[in-house]
Amino acid sequence: MDDGGIQEEPPTAAAALPLAATRSGGSRSTRWVNGSEVDSSESATWSLGDDRSVRLSVDEEAASAGGPLSRVSSGAFRRRLGKRPKRMDSLDVEAMSVRGAHGHSSKDISLLSTAAMAFQTLGVVYGDMGTSPLYVFSDVFSKVPIKSEVQILGALSLVMYTIALIPFAKYVFIVLKANDNGEGGTFALYSLICRYAKVSLLPNQQRVDEDISSFRLKLPSPELERALSVKECLENNPLFKSILLFLVLMGTSMVIGDGILTPSMSVMSAVSGLQGRIPGFDTDAVVIISVLFLVLLFSVQRFGTGKVGFMFAPILALWFLNLGSIGIYNMVKYDISVVRAFNPVYIYLFFKTNGIKAWSALGGCVLCITGAEAMFADLGHFSVKSIQVAFTAVVFPCLLLAYMGQAAYLMKYPFAVERIFYDSVPEILFWPVFVIATLAAMIASQAMISATFSCIKQAMALGCFPRIKVIHTSKRVMGQIYIPVMNWFLMVMCILIVATFRSTNDIANAYGIAEVGVMMVSTALVTLVMLLIWQTNLFLVLCFPIIFGAVEFVYLTAVLSKIQEGGWLPLAFSSLFLCIMYTWNYGSVLKYQSEMRGKISLDFILDLGATLGTVRVPGIGLVYNELVQGIPSIFGHLLVTLPAMHSTIVFICIKYVPVPYVPLEERFLFRRVGHKDYHMFRCVARYGYKDVRKEDHGFFEHLLVESLEKFLRKEAQEIALEASTMAVEHDDVSVVSDIPSSPADAGDLHVPLLSAQRFGDDTLMSGTEGNAPLPPSSSITEEDPSLEYELEALREAIASGFTYLLAHGDVRARKESFFTKKFIINYFYAFLRRNCRAGTATLKVPHSNIMRVGMTYMV
């Protein structure tokens, strides 16, 4: 592995699908999830990792409990600190080792950089589409025998206009613009929609997530009733939410199914060129050589693509050069009149002459656009302009020339259909072209394997796939990952497919269904983006699904007609992964809802007192849970089960938000839980679905402590600032005197942090009566004895070590549930939970530092 493989921590099950922020009603005004109230056990301010604070609500119970806030009027001034030092995020454990991980889509790229990036896309994005001339015409004319030039020109015209309509018109000019901060794919479209409408099923998002720089969007204007009505319809109808999630999962599962067929088809098509060239090289030999190539291909995956990646683009560039030059040679030598295929009338004549056979031949024609979805799925590694330039200047013309050259050869040798690609290659160039074709086929396979790994990782991040082992094969390139389980699964399936079908034509019957399905899903999602976000003219919005959706539907009906001939295979694989992803998401949502119902009341914790009803011993307890608010039920089990509790408790929630990346300075939120003498805190670590997480528990603990200390100092500064502001404005010395001045009084100080809400800029916002003079700097920087007391207690806890407190939960359906729900939860979901990776905190943490508590969640 390049620079050593680094295992990634899989996300927790419920730290998953995004949900657009909701606003709660009622007197206790908060902007939390699904109308839930902020627990009064937690102070009303979330503190961001870059020392910014977001005011969520005023903790009324704390104000009425006799603290300093209760002694002032409701019009007390709230003031934010002006300049605050930039600091390191508390729970960030990986991004420092990844350069250029964030903001890649926002940088202005020079013309030279765009040209270099366009060259690189040839080896990553266009490998699958570039190798399609190996088998397109042989599959098309296996359904439609060549009787006249009408068949040849009609098939050529179909291929040309299919490439022009789907990859060129749809993807290059429309779909690529529907990116999520530079990221593409079905999950990127879904996260983009989730930021504009509350369509996710898992309620784990907070209002403060909207303050992430990559989250901010231009919301639909109130004047545009259509966009607002679409948003309201999506948010208020649970059926639409489920359908949208189903489309996303179906598209992702089809990409995985396509990743199983692409290596088999590409490698076998390249190796089959040896038939007829080497005496005695029969079908068995093709199968054996193909299996050996596949074993080699999947065996080197664990080393990553970094060490050989620089070879991909030159090889594919040479491949496209060969396609174009050989195409021109065949046109000049055999029949230049194939340019007549630019006339779409030949498509009509093709269907008129061949009837139902022509419709069946569309299943072979669709193979010319396999890999088109990679233009959008791999967008995160490149830029929109680079992909557009590469396709327009290189890929598109070279593919057209290649197909026109093969058609010209068929004009003179119509019986050379079965091996049309290699037969049309000049004799002197056969072996060089064969070597390049084999390498290009393996590169095309590599692209689909990498895309499969990427889809699995994104599905895991969004809570739609069981936690499995993910290894990052490079410390410098964040997109290079390796998933051992999926790698060996793909290898076994590819070998079985090659050994079973034994022919490229038979595999081609199964090929293409998944690709067309993914295209139709992207059409539906982009149409929704045009309605909801782009606010495009209604006529243009309707034209998009009518034109492209109709064409893709026709192709889908053609490829579905080959189900009995092998088309069932990708559908079976896609259905398997769809069931796995939907079941995991369904169970995760039910488990999260169960935890929300079972969270511990604030009054219960307050009644226990600062000792929590037990003995507090030095040490830091890290309680991992999946709730973004409230005290999890696992904490109650810990209090009952353990003979003592740590002196400092930190509730940690790992959460994924609907953005590709969360900047370092905006990743972490801190909050105090309970009174000061409880020494309890909450930390929410926010990650994007493309963020890389590589954790080492020692580094993790160091950053956690460092950030916690800074949080405590900032808290003391804000309290001092608030008290000084009150003194200046009201000339009321008694308010200032209420602040404890000795460690003995630290337990009585339970005032929430008083930071004003962010208004989109860094200006200081005053209270209701205008600007007030800033207090002297000495009042802010002066050390508070209670702060020193708490920092000393924290250092004592650090010296005693960290303990990771985890719940070992079992999810069971309620007795009154229907049979289907019991079967899914008690058997299928339970099987997935037993066989997936352990929870977030267990990786790279010594077993002596882990403590588990058994729990049963009734859903």
N, C-alpha and C positions, 0 to 999 in steps of 0.2 A: 504494500500500500504506500501511496505517496505520502511521505512525511508521517507514516504511521497511521493505522486506522483508529478512529476514535468512535466509540459507541455512543449513540445518541439515546438520551432518556426518552422513552415513549411517553406521550401525554396521558394524563389521567382520562378516564372514560368520560367524565362529565365536563371536563374542561374543553368543550367541544364546539358545537355548532354556534355560529354567531346569531345574535338577535339584535335588531335595531332597538335603540334605547326607547324606553317607555317612561311615561311620567305618571306618578301616582297622585291621587287626589286626596282630599281630606285635610284636616287641620294640621296634621304633622306632615308638612309639605316636604316631600323628597322627590328626587328623580331617579327612582330605582326600578327594579325589574318587576313587571306585571303588577304595579300598584302596591308592592310590598313596602312596608315602612322601615325606616332605618332603626335598628335596635338601639335603644337608649344606652345600651352597654358600651356603645362605641361613640367616640367623640365625633362631632359633626363635620369634621374636615378630613378629606383625603389629602394626604401630602404626596405630591408627585416626586419622582426620583431626582428631578433637577431643581429641587427646592422651591417648586411652585406649589401652591395650595389651591384647592377647589372647594369652595364653600357649598355644602350640600343641604344642610338644614341646621336649625338652631335646636340644640338638645334641651328641650323644655324641662325634662325631669331633672337634669343637672342644674338648670338655672333655678329651679324651685327647691333645691336641696340645701340651700343655705350658703352656696359658694358666692364668690365675688360678683358673679353675673346677676344673682338675684337681688343685689343691692343697688342696681342701677335701673334706669327706666328702659322701656322697650325700644327706645330710640337711640340706644348706645351705638357709638360710632365703630365701624369696622374698617380697618385699614390694612392694606397689604404692605409688606416691606418693599422698598424700592428695588435696589440692586441686591441680588443674592448670588453667592458664589456658585459656580457650576460644580457639580460633584458627580462621583461615580454612583451608578445604580446599584442597589443593594443586592438583588438576587441575580444580576446578570452574571452568567458563568461562561459564556462562550463567545460573545460577539467581539470581544477584544482581540481574539485570535483570528477573526475573519476580516480581512480588509475589503472595504468597498461593499459591505453587506447591505447598506441602506442607501436609499436615495439614488439608485442607479438610473431610474427612469426620468429623473428630473434634471439631469445634467445635460447641458448643451454639448452635442457631439459634433466634432469638426467633420469636414467633408472627407479628409483622409481617414479618420477613425471609422466613419460610416462605410467607406470602401473596404477597409480591412475587416470590419465586422461582417460585411456582406460576403466576403470571401470565406470567412469562417462558417457562415450559415450553410454553405454547400455541404460540409461534412457532417453537420448535425441535424439540420432541418429537412433537407431534400434527398436524403439517401433512399428512403422508401419509394418516393415518387420517381426518383431518377432511375431506379432499377426496373420499373414497370415495363419498359420496352422488351424485356426478356421474355414476357409471357402474355402480353395483352392480345396481340393478333392471333396467336396460336389458340387461345381460349375462345375468342370471338368466332373464328372460322371453324371451330369444332362443333358449333351449333348451326352455322350457316355455311354450307358448302359453296365454294367459288364456282359460279357458272358463267359469269360475265364480269365486265369491269364495273357494273353497277354495284355488285357486292363489295368490291374493293374500295371504290370511291365513297360509297355510302358508309362503310365502316370507318374509313379514314375521316370523313366529315364528322361522324359521331364523336370520334375521339378528340378531334381538334376543338369542336365546340363545347365538349364536356370540360376540357381543360380550361378553355377560355371563360366559361360561365362560372364554374364552381371555384377552383383555386384562384383564378385571376380576378374575376369581377367580384365574387362574394368575399373571399378571404382577404385579398390584397387591399381592396378599396373600402370594405365595410367592416368586416369582423375584427380585423386587427386594431381598429380604432376603439373597439369596445373592451379595452384592456383595463385591468385594475392596477393602477399605478405601475404600469409596465409589465404586469403579469397576465398571462393568458391561460385558457383552459376552462373547462366547465365549472370547476370550483372557484376560479377567479370571477367568472360571471355571476355565480351564486353569491359570493361575498359582496360584490358590487351592488347587487339588488338588495341584499340584507342591510346595507348601510342606508338605503333610502326608504325601506319599508320593513316593518316588523314581521318578517315571514319565517324566521327560524322557529324551531320547536323547543329549543332548550333555553330557558330563561336565566342565563348567567351573565348578561351584559349590564353594565352600569352606564349612567349618563355621562360620567367623566371619560368614558372611552371616546366620546365624540371630540374630546380635546386633543386627541392624538393628531399630529400634523397630517399624517397620511390618511386620516379618517375624514377630515373635513371635506365637505362637498357642497356644491351649489344646489340647494334643495329646490324642488319644483316651485315655481312662483305661484302665489295664491291666485293670480289671474288665470292661470292655465287650468281650467276645471278638469280637463281630460286626464292630466297627469295625477291630479289629486284624487280623482275618482278611481283611477286604477290603483293607486296606493291604498285607498280606503278599502277597496274590494279585496285586495290581497291580505290586508291586515285583519279584516273582520271575518274572513271565511277560512276556517281550519282546513276545509277540503282543498282549497287552492294552495295553502302552505304545504300540505302533504303531496299534492301533485307536483309542485315545484321541486321539492326534495327528491321525489321519485325520479323526475327527469334528470336531475344532477347525478344521482347515484347510478341510474341506468347508463348515462353517457360515460361515466367513469368505468363502470364494469365492462362496457363494450371496448373501451380503450385497452383494458387488461386482456380481454379476449382476443383483440387484434394483436396484442403483443405475443400471444402464443402461436398465432398462425404466421406472422411475418418472418421470423427466423426460418421456419420450415420451408416456406414458399421461396424466399430469396435464395437461401443456400442451395436448395435442390434445383432451382432453375439455373443457377450458375454452373453447378456440377454436371447437369444433364448435357451441357455443351460438348462433353467428351464422348458422348454416344455418336457413333459414326466416324469419329476421328481416330479412336484407338480400337483396333480389332479385339473383339471379345468383351468389350466394355458394355455390359448389358444393364438391365434394370437393377439387378441385385448389387452390382458394383456401384451404381449411382446411389443406392440406399446406404450402402456401407460407408462410402466416402462422405456422404452428407451427414451421417451420424457422427463420424469422426470429427468433422468440422464443427458440428453443433456442440459436441463435448468439449472441444478446444475453446470454442467461443464462450461457453458458460463457465469454464474453469478459470479463465483469466479475468472474470468480472470482479473478483475479490481484490485485484490489484488496482482497480479504478481505471478511468479513461484518461487520467492526467498524463501518464507517461507516453501514451500513444496518440493522444488527441491531436497533437500537432501534425500527424500524418493524415488525418481524415480529410481535411479540406483540400490539400493537393491531390489526393487520390480521386476524390469526387470531381474536382475541377478537371482533371485529366479524363475522367469518365465522360463528363458532359462534352468535353472537346471531341472525344472519339464519337459520341453519338451524333453531334452536329456534322462533323467532317465526313463520317461514313454515310450519313443521310444525304449530304450533298453529292457525294461520289455516286451513290446508287441512283439518285434522280437524274444526274447528267448521263450516266451510262445506260440506264434501262428505259426510263420513261419520265420525262419532265412534265408530261401532261397531267400528272397527279395533282398539280396545283388547282385543277378544276374542283377539287374537294372543298375549296373555300366557299363554293356555292352551296348553301344549305338545301337546295332542291334535291341533292343526292340523298339526303337523309329521308326525305319523303319517298323517293324512288326505292330506297333500301327497304323501308317498311312495306311499301306497296308490292314489291316483288317477292319478299320472303314471308310476309304475314306474321303468324304467331312465332315463327322461328326467329324473326328479327327482334321481337320483344324478349325472347329468351337470350339472345345474344347480348342484350344490354347488361346482363350479369357479368360478361367478360369485359365489356366496354368500361364498366365502373372501376376496373382494376387500374386504369390509367390515372386515377386520382387518389389511389390509396396513399396515405401519408399526408394528404392535404391538411388534415387536422393538426399535424405537427407544426405547421406554420404558426398556428395560434397557441398551441400547448407549450412550445419551446420559446415563446416570446420573452420570457423572463431572463433568458441568457443573452438576449440581443436587444435590438431596438426595432421599432416598427419600420423605420426608413430602411434599415439594412436588409430586412427580410423582403421588403418591397423591391428594392434595387436588385437583389440577387435573383428573385424570380423573374422580374421584368427583363433584365439584361442578359441573363444566362440560362436559367432553367427553362423558361417558357419557349424561347426560340429553339434551343437545342432539342427539346422534346418534340416540337413540331417537325423539325428537320429529320429526326430519327424515325418518326412514324411515317412521314412522307417518303423517306428512303426505302423503308420496308414495303410500303405499298407499291412503289415503283418496281421493286424486285419481284413482287407477287404478280405484277402485270405480265412479266415475262415467264416466271416460273410459279404458276398458281398451285402446284402440288408440293411446294416447299413450306407449307404452312406450319407443320409440326415443329420444325427447327428454324423458323423464319429468321430469328435474330442472328444466330451463328452462321447460317447459310448465306446471309446477305453481307457478311463480313468478308472483305478480300482475303484470299488465301494466305498472302504473305503476312497479314496482320492477325491471323487467328489466335496464335498463342499469346501475343501481348494483350490482345483484347480479352482473352479468356482469363488471364491473370488479373487484369484490372476489374473485370466483371465479378470475379470471385471475391476480390477485396471489397468492391463496392457493395456486394450483397451482404457481406459480413458487417460492413459499416452500417448499412440500412437496418440490419438486425440489431446492432448495438444501439441505434437510435431508439428503436421501439422498446428494447429492454430497459434502457434508461428512463424512457417515458413511463413505463410501467412502475418502476421504482418510485418515480416522482409522484405518480397518482396515488400509490399506496401511502406514501408519507403524508401527502396533503389530506387524504381521507382519515389517517390516524390523528392528525392535528385537529381536524374538525369533528372528531368523535364518531366517525362512521366506519372505523375498521379496528379490529382488535389490536392491542399493543404487541408488536413484534420487534425483533432486534433490527436496528438500523445502524450501520457503520458508515461514517464519513471517511472516504478514502483520501481526502486531501485537507490540510489545514488552511490552504490558501483559496481554494475554489469551493464555495459553499454548496454548489449544486451537485457535486459528485458524491453520490451515496451508493451504498451496496446493502441489499436486504437478502441475507443468506437463504432464508426459507423460501422466498419468492423465486430466487435465482434457481435453486435446485428443482422447485416445482415446475418452472417454465422449461427447464432442460428435459425433465422426464416427459412432460407433455409433448414437447417438440419431437423428441425421439419416437414416441408412440405414434404421432401423426405421420412422420416420414415412413416408419416401418409398416404402418397400416395402409395408407393411401398409395404409396409407391409411385406416384405419378404427379407431375405438376398440374396437369389438367384436373385431376381429382381434387387436389388441394385447392385449386382455384375455385372449384364449386363451393367450397366452404369459406373462401376468402371474399371479403367485400361487404358482407352483411353487417358486421360490427362497424365498419368504417362509415357506411351510409347511415346507420343508426346514430352515430356520434354527430354526423353532420346535421341531421334533423333536430337533435337536441340543441345544438348550437344555434340553429335557425330560430327555434322557439325562444331561447333565452335572449338572443340579440334583439328579437322583436320586442320582448318585454323591456329591454334596456332602452330601445328607441321610444317606446311609449312613456316610460316612467322617468327616465333620466335625460335622454337627449331632447325630448319634447319635439320630435320631428313632425313634420307635416303629416297629417293622417293619411293622405293619398300615398306618400312615399312609404309610410309604415306598412300599409296594406300591400304595396307592390313587393316588398321584400319577402314575406312568407308566400305570397301567391306565386311569384316567379321561381324563387329558389326552392321553396318548399314543395311546389308541384313537381319540379324536375327531380328532386331527391326522392319524392314519394314514388314516382315512376320507376326509378332505379331500385328502390326498396322492394317494390312488387316483383321486379325481375329477379333480384337475388333471392327473394323468399321462395320463388318457384324452384330453387335448387336445394330445398331443405332435405328432400329424400336422397339427394346425390351427395350429401356431405354438409349442406348448409346448417344442419342441426348442431354441428360441433361448436361454432362460436356462440350460438344461442345458448347451448348447455353451459359453456364456461361463463358467459355473461350472467346467466340466471343464477349460477352458483355464487358468484361474487356479489351479485345484487342482493341475494338472500342474506349473505353474511353481513354486508354493510347495513342493510335496513334493519336486521335484527339487532345488531350492536347499537345502532342509533336509538332504536325503540327501547331497548333495555336501559340504555344510559339515561334517556329522558325520564323514564319511570323512576329510576334510582335517584336521580337528582330531585324530582318532585317529592319522593319519599323523605329525602334528607331535609328538604325545605319544611315539610310538615312536622318533622321530628326535632327541629332545632330547639335549643334550650332557652328558656325564658330568662330575661334580664333579672327579673325579681328574684329568681332562684339563686343566681350568682351573687347578687347583692346581699341576700339574706345569709349566705355562707360567710361573708366577711372577707377581709384581705387574705386570710389563711386558706380560703376555699374549703373550710371544713375539714382540713387535713393538715399535715405537717409540710411546710415549704422548706425544701432543702436546696442548697446551692446547685445551680446548673441551668441550662437552657433547654427547654422542651420545644421541639418543632412539631407542631400538630398539623399534619397534612390533611386537608379536607377539600371538598369541591364546591363549597358555598362561598359566594362573594360577599355575603352579609350574614349576620347572625352567628350564634355560637353553635357549632355542630354537635350532634348527639354523641359523637365519639368522645367528646370531652366529659360528658356525664359518666360514660362507662369508665373512662380513665380515673375519674375521681372516686368511683365506687371500687374499682379493681385494685388500683395501686395504693400501697400503704403511705406514700408521700408524693408530693407534687413539686416540680421544679420551681425555683424562685422566679424565673422569667419564662413566660409562655408566649410563643409566637405562632399564630394561626396562619398557615401558608396555603394559598390557593394559586395553582397554576392555571391560567385561563388563556384561551386563544380567542382573539378578536378578529372581525371580518376585514382584515387588511393583510397584505402580503408580508409587510415588515413593520415592526414597532421600533422607532428610534430608541437608542440607548437611554437618552435623557428623559424619555417619556414612558419607560417600560414599567416602572414599579410604583405602586401606591402603598402608603403607610397610614396606619390609623391606630389610635390608642383604644383599647377595650377596657371599660370600667374606669375606676378611679386610679389615681397615680400609684397608690400603695398596692394595687393588685399586680402591677408589673406584667400586664398582658397587652399584646399588640397584635394587629392584623397586618398582613402583607399580601397584596395581590400582584402577582407577576404576570404581565400581559405579553403575549407573544403573537406574532402574525403566523399565518399558516405556512409561510415559506421560511420562517426564522429557523436557524440551526441552534440546537441545544446540546452542548457537550459539557457535561458537568463532572467536576471533581469535588468531593465533599469538603476537602480542606479549603480549597479556594472559595467554594460556596459559603462556608461558615465565616471565612475572613471578610468577605464582602458584606455578608449579612450584618455582622457586628459593626463594621465600619459605618454602614448606612444607618443602623439603629442609633448609634451614638450621635450622628449628625442630626437625625430626626429629633432626638431629645433636646439637643442644643437649640435647634430651630423653634421647637415648641416653647422653650423658656424665653427666647427672644420675642416671640409673638405675644406671649403673655405680658412681658415687660412693656412692649410697645403699646398694647391695648390699655394697660393700666396707666401709662404715662399720658396717652391721648385723652383718657377720661379725666385725668387730673388737670390737664391744660384747659380742656373745654368747659368743664363744670366747676373747676376750682374746688373740688371735693377731695380733700386729703384722706378722708376715711375710706374712700374706695381703694386707694393705693395701699393703705395700711392693712386691708383685708388679705392681701397676698401673703402667704406664709413666708417667714424669713428664717426659718430654722428647719433642720431635718426632721425634728419631732413633729412638725405640722404638715409634713409632706403628704401624709395620708389623707388630709382633709381637702387637698387641692384636687378638684375634679372638674375644673373649668375646661370646656372644649377649646380647641384651637380656634382663634377668631381671625380667619382670613376671609376677605371679601371674595365674591365670585369673580371668576375671570370674565372679562368683557371683550376679549379678542385682542387686547393690546396690553402693554406693560404700564399703562398710566395708573396712578394711584387713585383709587375710588374712595371717597369719603362717605360719611353717613348722610343723614337726611337734611342736614343743615349747612351743607357746603363744606369747603376745605378747612381743615384744622391744621395748625402748625405742627410740624414734626417734633417729637420729643428730642431731648439732647441725646447724642450718640452714646454717652456714658450710660444712660438708662438701658440701652439695648445690649451693650457689650458687657455690662457688669454681671459677674457670675452670681447666679442664684444658689444659695446653700442647698436648697432642695434638689437642684440639678446635680450638684456635686454628690449629694447623697445617693441619687438614683444611678449616676454613672459608676460610683464605687460599688453599688450592689450589682450592676451589670458586669463589672470587671471580675467580681468574685464569682459570678455565675459562669463566666467564660473560663475561668481557671478550673472549674469543676467539670467542664466538657459539655458536649451536645448529645441529646438523645432524640432520635426520630420516632415519633409516636404515630403509628399507622393503624388503620382499621382493616382487619381481614374480614371483609364482608361477604355475606351470602345473600343473593337476591332471590326471593320467592314470590310467586303470585298469591294473592289472597284466596282464601278458600271459596269465596263466592264468585270468583272470576270464571269467565267462560273457558271451555276446554282448550280452545285455540290459544288463548293467552297463557294458560298454564303450560301447555306444551312448548310454546316459544320461550317463555321465561325460565321455567323449571328444568328444561332439557337442553334446548338449542343454545340459548343465551348463557346458561350455566356451563355448558360444555366449552363455549368460547372463552368464558372467564377463567375456567380452570386451566386452559391450555395456552393462554396468552402470557405476555410478560408481566412481571409483578409491577406494583405501583411505582410512582415517580421517584420516591426517595430511596428506593432500595438499591439502585444501581451505584456501584462504586462506593458504597457505604459499608464499613465493617459491621458484621452481624452483631457484634457486641454493643453497637450503638443504636440498634433497632429494637423497638418494643411494639408488639402487635396486640390488638384487642379484637376479639371475635365479635361480629355483629351480624344480625339478620335484618335485611330490609324487606318489608312486606309492601309489594307494589300492586 
